[in-house]
């Protein structure tokens, strides 16, 4: 074994060994959409005196961390996102009201003197006075605030074991003068007088109104900066009061801008469905590539298994959260990983047919060398889409970007290292060398044989293909105008709740029930056999309970499957970021392709991508499907997948043009397309198996995702060959006419629109075997 081969083998063994170790020892963290629970996104707000900057947000986070711990949720997560957002994940918590009651009460705390008892008809008599109900419901007239939450240093719930008095709350103040003055004035009133009390107010609600102890003398007050609030507290009541008092020290309030709740049943079903889709899709793909490439297909299947192992280990090592779209991206990347193997094997088949004394080893080496640039360029373009998802998206879509990026890196290692090590080892065996047909590389395949015999001139009239693309584009785009886009709650703001009912409920009946309950604008749709989705404007948690009661009444009982609340400001932001992501994706693709190829190829590819985006969006508009975060993930994936096909064709055009720089672009493009069609067909079939498994077995939550990818893959395959390439030819001809030199796209002149080349060797366009043909392709 030569030195480079030994290095590759050692590297492959090291990567596999490390992946096995990580996979066994480090578990992957599942997102809430897979294990169930509640996610709340909070945004700090500035006040008249304090700005909600990063420092204030960090202080808020630390206080909220204590509140989250007090909820008793296993493995909670609370992290800062950006300048002024905090993401709280509470696995297993199905009632968002429980979390919101604690997390939402973070306005400034204030401490007031009690001026007396108020009746229902009483109103505040002077500025600064308030009338609020105490813990028992009694209305108290409160004077202006004497202390604020900023004066509170700490609060703690303690159990008095010595006296057996039970639980109490100890409050420490930064400066005891204000507290001493307030309690000293209250102590001047007799015991039992309401004015001997002080009121602690949070969010315009009295959370505690203790009476000053008789031992405190008039005017002296409580000194020392610390005091005790006693009462008939239970353990939970004392701890919650301490948290609320301490939390009142926050300098800024917070607002819930996003809230998601997923039931454990939906998460378990999603994992099971995606796992089945992965097993079935991978099995079908493996069978297909084994039938087509025989021994090389078997080895590629082993490499694909290693790819799955490396991807899983990468997720675990980075501490990434695996979400539902991320899981779908992981399954999809299996199909995309097939592409690199197919590229190598098809190039090896070509090289085998070109050589006078072919050997499987030399053909395989040449195949890896010839396919490297196409593999590198296509994977870089996919990484661009993954990076944009990670940087610009949020929540599950961001997780999809992480998973896709890890999958791309793993597929490169799988195809260019592991597959090569296994394949080179296999073809060096004597029993394989004596049976070249066993390798799957000694035959050019049925697709290439058919193309060699027919030699179709697809690029003879490129404008015809552009006209077809324009018609399809107009029909689908009209759906956006006629039907409009059904933006999901992520982009519009509002609340989306899905229920599983005991009996099947007609959506019209559910709409009537919700209208009677006071929600006439609610949009109700059936989802699955016994599921209903209710979409409304932004609701409070109390209003959401009323919606649930109305659905339960008509459905004979209802269980909440998922609950999404998106604030209007966040919806605008997500919609804006989606447009930015698409714009930057197209711009990044254009710059990269213009750098790697010629400007007309980059322009043609990006125009084809825009063509794909509009067609896919238009079809979803005609079908009335939601345009949400999952659709955005699918759309950006289509961009990455579509450009892969364009890159493969353009890479072959570049290679052929280097051999004959004077050849007309139309002839070279036609030849490149015919040579790469076998790869396109075989890769497409492999991806279809994966996507079909996702669509059929992935459950309702993945159906739209898989449908978008299936449509995008078909449209992208068409556009990369019959839109991007013809447009590049026309642009080249236009540029050539403009400078008076004549465009390569039409030969030495425009003539009748046909190539007028001399003799162009056809690697796959003539003869019985590619590269050996003596026939030539001649246009008029």
N, C-alpha and C positions, 0 to 999 in steps of 0.2 A: 504494500500500500504506500503510495507516494505521500510526501509530507503534507500537501494541502488536504488530501483526503483524510489523513490521520487527524489533522487539526479540526476538520469538520466533524469527524466522528467523536472526538473528545468533547467538542463544544456541545454536540447534540446530547451526549450522555450526561454532561454536566447540567444542561438545561432541564432534561427530563428528571434527573435525580433531585434537583432543587425543587422542581414543580411538584413531584410526589411528596417531598418533605413538607412543603408549604400546604399542599392540599390536605394532608393528614393532620397537621398540627394547628393550622389557622383557619377557623371557620369564616365563611363569607357572610357578611351582614345583610340580612334581607330587609328591603324597604317595607314600609307600612302597608303598601298595596299588596304585598305578598304574605305578610304575617298578621295583618289586621292591627288597628289602632287608630290614633288621632294625631294629625299634624296641624300645628297652629303657627302661622307666621305673624309675628307682631312687629309693628313699626313705631318707633319712638317719635313723639311730636314735640316741637318746640313750644315754649310758653313765652309770656311777655318778658320774663326775666332770665330765662335759661334756654340756651340753644341745644337742640337734640343732636349733639356731635358724637364722635366715636367714644369719647370719654364717658359721656352720660349714658350711652348705649351699653358700654361695658359694665357700668355700675348697675344698670337695670338688669343685665344678664346675670350678674352674680346674685342679686336678690331673688330673681326668678328661679335660679338654680336651687336655692333653698326651698322655695315654694313647690317646685316640681318634686324634690325629694320627699316633701311632706305628703304628696299625693299617694306615695307607696307604690308607684309604677315600677315594674321590673325593667331594667336597662333603658332608662329614659335618655334622651339626647337633647341638648340645648346648645346651639351654636350661633354665633353672629354671622350675618350675611350682609356684606356691603357696609355702608356707613351707619345705617340706622335701622337695620332689620335683625330680628332674632327668630330663629326657627326652632320650635319645640316639638319633639317627637315623643309620643307617649304610647308605646306598644301595648296592645290589649285593652286600652281605654276606649270604650264604645260610646260613652255619653260625653259629648263635648261640653255640655253645660257644667259638668263637674270641674273640668279644667278651666273653663272660661270664668267661673265664679271666683277662682283663686288667682289665675294669671291676669285676668282683666282688671282687677281692682288695684291699680297702681298709680292712681292720681295722688296729688299731694295730700298728706295727712294734716289735720288741724285739730287743735285742742281749744275748747270754748268753755267759758263760765256758763252755768245754767242760771237763767234769770227767773225761772218759774215755770208753772204748768200752763199750757195754752189749750183753748177750746178749739173745736173744728172751725169756728167762724173767725178766730183771731188771725190777724196778719202782723208781719213785722212792723214795729212802731218807729224804728229809726234805722239809718244806714248801718249795714254790717250785721244786723240781727237776722236770725234764721229761726224757723219753726220746723222741727223734725221730730219723727217718732223714735222713741228709744227702743231697746231690745224687746220690751214687753208690749210695745205699741202705744205707750203713753206719749202724747205730744208735749214737747218741751220747747220753751222759748230760750234761744241761745244768744249770748252776746258775741261781739266780734272776736275773731280768733286771737288767742294770746300766744299760742305756739304753733309752729308748722312742722311738717315732717322732717325738715332739715335740722331741727333741734333734737331729733331722736338719734341717739348713737347706736343703741342695741335694744333688743327685746327678746326675752327667753321664757319658755314655759317650764316651770319647775314643780316638783311634787314635794310637799312638806312632810317628810317622813317622821320628824321629831314630834310635831304637835298633832299630826294626823288630820290637819285641816284640809287636805286634798290639794288639788292643782291650783296654782296661781301664776300670774304673769308678772315678771320683773321687767321694768322699763328703765333704761339708763338714758339720761339727757346729757348733751354736750355742755350746757350751761344751766346750773341749777337755779339761777336767779329768777328766770321767768316762771319756772315751775313752782318755786317757793312762793312767789307773789300770788300766783293763781290759786294755789291751795290754801295760802294764808287768808285770802279774802273769803274763800268758801267756808273756812273753819269758823268764821265769825257768826255763822248762822247755826241755829240749834239742830240737833240730830233729828233726822226725819224730814227736815225742810228741803225741798227740791234744790234750793240755792246752795246747799252744802255739797252738791254734786258737781263734777266736771264731766264734759262730754268729749269723747274722742270720735271724730268724724272722718269718714273716708268715703269718697264718691257720693257726697251728699247723703250719707247714711250714718247714723250713730252706731258704731260697732261696740262701744262700751261707754257706760256713764256711771262710773263708780262714785261712791260717797266718801268724802274725806273722813278718815278714822277719827273717833272722838279724842284720841290721844294727841291730836295735832291742835296746838293752841292758836287762837285768833291772831292774825298778823304775822306769826312766825312761819307758818307753812312747812312744807316738807323740803328739807335741805339734803345736801349730799349728792344730788344729781341722780338718785335712784329711788324708785318707788315700786310698790307692789299693788297689782290689781287682783283682788280676791273675789271669790264668788263660788257658786255651785258649778264649777267647770268640770266637764269631763276631760279626759286626756286629749281627744281630738279638738274640742272647743278651745282649750287653752293653747294648744299648738297653733291652731289657725289664727287665733287672736294675736299671738306673738308675731306670727309671720306677717299679718296685715299691718300691725303697728310698725314693725321694722321696715316693711315694704313701703310704708308711707314716707320714708326718708328719700325715696327716689326724686330726683330733681325734675323729671319730665314724665308725663303720662304716656301710655302706649295705646295703640289701636290695632284690633285684629283685622288684617288685610286679606288673609287667606286661612281657610280651615278645611281640612279633609279628614273624613272618617271612613275607614274601610272595615267591613265586618270580617271576622276570621274565616267564615265559610267561603266568601269570595276569594280571599287570599289563598286558601288551601286548594280551591278548585282551579285557580289560575296556575299554581305551581304544578298540580297534577296534569292539567291540560297541556301546558307548555312542555313538560317533561315527555309526555306521550308524543307530542308533535316533534320534539327533538329526536326521540328514538326512531319513530316511523320515518320521518324525513331523512335522517342520516342513513338509515338502513336502505331506503330506496335509492338514495344517491350513491351509496357504496355499491349496491348491486349493479347500477347503471354503469359506473366507471369501471367495474370489474369486467362486465360484458364487453365494453368498448376497448379497454386497454389491457385486459388479461392480467398478466403478472404485475405489470406496472400499476394497474388499477388496485390490486391487492395491497401493494406497498403504499400506494397513495391513501388507501383506507386506514392503514396503520398510522400513517402520518397525520391523518385527520383526527384520529383518536388522541394522538399526542397533542394536536392543536387544541382540542377541547380541554385537555389536562393543563396545558400552558395558560390558556385563557382563564380558567378557573383559578389557578394559582396566582395569576397576575391580579385578578380582582381581590383575592384575599390579601396579597402582599401590600397592595395600595390602600387597603382598608375601605375600598369602594363599596357603596350600597347597591345591591342588586335589586332593581325595581322591575315592574312588569314590562314596560317598554324595553328596559335593559335586557331582560331575559329573552324577549323576542329578538332583540339585536344580536344576542349571543347565538340564538338558533339560526338567524339569518346569516351571520358571519361564517357559519359552517358551510353554507352553500357558496358564499363568495370565496372561501378558501379553496374550493375546488378549482376556481378559475386559474390560479397560478399553476396547479398541476397540469391542467388541460393545456395551457399555453406551452409548457415545457414539452409535453408528450407530442403535441401536434408539430412543434418545431423539430423534434427528434425524428418524427415520421418523414418530414420533408427532407431532412438531411440524409436519412437512410436511403431514400429514393434517389438522391442526387449522386451518391458515391458509386464509383465503379466497383470497388470491392468493399461493400459496406460491412460494418460491424456494429453491434448494438451499443458497445461502449463508446465508440467514437461518435455515433449519432446522438447518444444521450448527452455526451459532453457538449457537443455543438448545440443541442437543443437548449440546455441550460444557459449557455452563453448567448444564444440568439434571443431567448425570451426574457433575459434579465432586464433590459431597458423598459420593455412594455410592462413587466411586473412592477418595477420600481415606480414608473410614472403613474400607473393606475392606482397603486396603493397610496401614493402621496396625495392624489386627488381625493381619495376617500378619507384620508387623515385630515385634510382641510375641512371637510364637512363635519367630522367628529370634533375637531377643535372648536369650530364655530358653535356647535351644539353645546359644548361644555362651557364656553365663555359667555354665550348670549342667552341660553335657555335657563330654565329653573326646574326644580323638582324632578319628576320622573324622566323628563326629556333630557335633562343634564346627565342623569344616570345612563340613559341610552347612549349619549355621546361618549361617556367613559368606556362603556362596554364595547362599543364599536371600535374605538381607538385601540383598546387592548387586543381586540380580535384581529385588527389589521396587522399589528406587530407580530402576533402569534402565527398568523397565516404565512407571513414572510419567512419566519423561522421554520415553520412546518414544511413549506414547499421547497425553499432554496437550500435548506440544510438537512432536515431529517429525511425528506423524500430522496434527496440526492445521495445521502449516505446509504440508505437502504437499496436504492436502485443500482448504484455503482457496485455495491457488494454483490447484488444478485447477478448482474450481467457478467461479472468476472468468474462466475462458477462455470465449470466446463459443461455440465449438463444443460445449462441455459445457453451457452455459446453454440452448442450443437443443435439447438432448437430455437432459432431466431423468431419463428412465428409465435412462440410462447410468450415472448416479451410484450407483444402488442404494438411493437414499433416497426415491424417489417412490412406492414400494410398501410397504404395511405388512407384507408377507410372508405366507406360507401359514399359519404357526402362529397369528399374530394374527388372520388372517381367520377361521380355524376357531373360535377362542375368541370372536370377536365374534359369529359366527353362533349358536353353541351357548350362550354365556353360562352356564357351569356354576356352581352355587352351592356351592362347595367348603366354605365355612365355615358352612353352614346348621346342621350338627350337628357341632361341633368335637370333642365327646367321643368320637365314633366313631373319629376319627383317633388320638386319644390311646389308645384301647383297642387299636387295631391296633399302635401303637408299643409298648405295654406287653407284648403277646403276643410280638412279635418280640424284645423285650428279655429276656423271661423265657426264651425258647428258647435264645438265644445265650449268655446269662449262665450257664445251666445247664452249658454246656461247661466253664466255669472250675471249677465244683464237681465235675462228673463226671470230666472228663479231666485237670483240673489244668493249670497253666501250665508249658510247657517252656522254662524260663529258659535263655538262652544262657550260655556260659561267662563272658561279661562280667559277668553278674549273680550268678553262683554261685561263681565262682573255679574254677580247674582248668586243664586244658590241652586244646586242640582242635587236632588236626593233620589236614590233608587231604593225601592221597596220590593220585598218578596212577599206576596200575598198568599193567604191560605187557599183562595179560590181565584180562578181567572176573572179579571175585572175588565170590562169594556172601558177604554180610555174616556169616551164621552160621558159615561156615568161618573167616572172619577172627577172629571172636570166640573160637572154639576155639583158634586159634593164639596169640592174645594171652593166653588163660587158661593155656595150657601155658607161656608165657613168664613167667608170674607177674603177669599183669594181669587177674584174673578180673572186675573191676568195670568194665572198659572198655566203653563204648557205641559200637557200630560201625554206621554208616549208609552206604548208597550215595549218591553225589553225582555225577550225570551218568552217562555211559556207563561209563567205566573209572576213576572216582574213588571213594575211600573216605574218610570222615571218622571219626576216632577221638577220642572224648571221654573223658577220665579225670580223676581227681583230680590235684592238683598233682604234676608230675613234674620230676625233675632232668634236665639235658641228657643225662647218661649213660643214664638210664632211657628217655629219648626215642629214643636210638639203638637200644636193645633193641626198642622198639616198631616202629621203622622196619625193623629186620632181620626181625622176625616177619611184617610185612606184605609185605616184599619176597620172602620165602620162598614165601608162598602166591600172590603175584601175579606171580611170574616177574620180579621187579624192581619197584622203586617209587621215584618221584620226589616229593619233598616240594613241594607246591604252596603251602601256607600253614601257619603254626604260630603259635598264640596261647596265651600263658601269662598267666593272671590270678591274682594272689594273692587269698586269701580275704578279706583286709581291704579290698582294692580292690573286689572283687565286691560286698561289703556296701555300700560307699560308692556305687558306681555305681547299685545298686538303690535306695538311699535317695534319691540325687539324681534318679533317674527319677521317683519318686513326688512329690518336691518340685517338679520341673518341671511335672508334670501339674497338681498342685494350684495352683501359682502361675499357670499358663496359664489355668485356669478362673477363678481369682479376678481376674486382670488383665482377662480378657474381660468379666466381670461388671461390674467397676468402670468400664471404658471405655464399654460399651454403656449402663449406667445413667446415665453422665454425658452421653453423646451423645443418648440416647433416654429413654424413660420406664422406670421400674424394672421394670415387668412384661415389657417387651421384653428387657431385660438378663437377667432371670431365665429367661425362655423360651429365649433363645439359649444360655445357659450350660447349662440343663437338656438342651437338644438336643445340645450338645457332649458332655456326660457320657454321654448316650444313645449317641452315635456311638462314643465311646471303649470303652464296655462291649461294644457289638455287635461292633466290629472285633476286640477282644481275645478275645471269646467264640468268634468264627468261627475265629480262629487256634488257639484251644484245641481246638476240635472237629477241626481239620485236623492237629493235632500240630505246627504250625509253631513255629520258635524265637522266643522273645521276647528279642530282643537289641538292641544299639544301633541297628542299621539299622531295626528295627521301631519303636523309639522315635522315630527321625527321621521315619518315615512317619506315626506317630500324631500327632505335633505338627504335621506338615504338614496332616493331615486336619483338625485343630482350626482351623488358619488358613483352610483352604479352605472348611470348612463354615460358619464364621462369615461368610465373604464373602457367601454366598447369603443368610443371615439379614439381614445389613446392607443388601443391595440391596432386600429386601422391606420391611424396617423404614424405610428411607429413603423409599420410595414411600408407605408409610402415613403417615409424618410430613408429607410434602408434601401428600397428599390431605386430611389432617386439618386442616392450616392453612387450606385453602380452605373447609372445612365442619367447624368444630370441634364441632358438635352431632350429627354423623353417628354412628350406632352403629359400634363398633369392628369387629364381625363383617362388616358391609357394606364398610367401608373396607378391611379386610384382604383380603376376597375380591377386591375391585377391584384392589388393589395386586398380588396374586398373579397375576391374569390379565394385568396390564400388564407384569409382569416375567418371565413364563414364556418368551417368545421369547428373551430374553437368556439365561435359564437353559439352554434347550435348545441354543442355538448355542454358548455357552461350553462346556457339557458335552461336546458332540460334539468340539470342538477339543481339549479335554483328553484325551478318550478316545483320540484318534489318537496323542497323545504317549505316554500310558501303555501303550497296546497295543503300540506300537513298542518301548518299554522291556521289556515282558513277553516279547515274542516274539523280539526281536533283542538284548536287553541281556545275554544270557548268564545262567548259573546264579546269579552273584553278585547280579544285579539282579532276578531273578524274584520273590522274596518281597517285595522293596521295591515293585515295580510292582503286585503282587497286592494288597498292603495299601492302596496308594493307590487302586486301582480300586474295591475294596470300600468304602473310606472315602468316595470321591467319590460313589458311588451312594447310600450311606446318608446322607451329609451333605446331598445335594441333597433327598432325601426329608424328612429331619428339619427342615431349615430352613424348608420350606414347610408340611409337614403334622404337625410336632411343635411347633416353636417358636411358630408363629403361633397354632394352637389353644390352646396353653398360655397365651399372652399374653392371649387373649380370656377364658379361664376365670379367670385371675388378676384381670383387670380387673373381671369380673362379681362375683367374690368380694369384692374390695375395695369395690366399689360397694354390694353388699348389706350389708357390714359397717357402712358409715356411713349407711345408710338412704336413699341417693340413687338406688339402682338402677344396675346395671352397664351400661356402654356396650356391653359385649360381647353383650348380649341385647336391646338396644333400650331401651325405657322400662320394662321389667319382664321377668321371666323367662318368663311366659306359657307357651307350649308349646315353648319352646326355639328359636323362630324370630325373626329380626329383624323388628321392627314399625316400620320407618322410614317416613318420608314418602316424598318423592321425592329420590332420590340420583342425581346425574348419573353416568353410567358411561362413563369414558373408553375402555374396551375391552370393556365388558360388554354393549353394545347398539348397534344401528345398524349402518350399513355401514362407517363410518370412525370411528376413535377421536376423541372430542371433539366430533363433529358430531351425535351421536345426540340425538334428541328423546325417545326412549323412556326410561322410568325403571325402576329396580329396586325392586319393592315386595314386602315380606314380609307375612306374616299374623301 
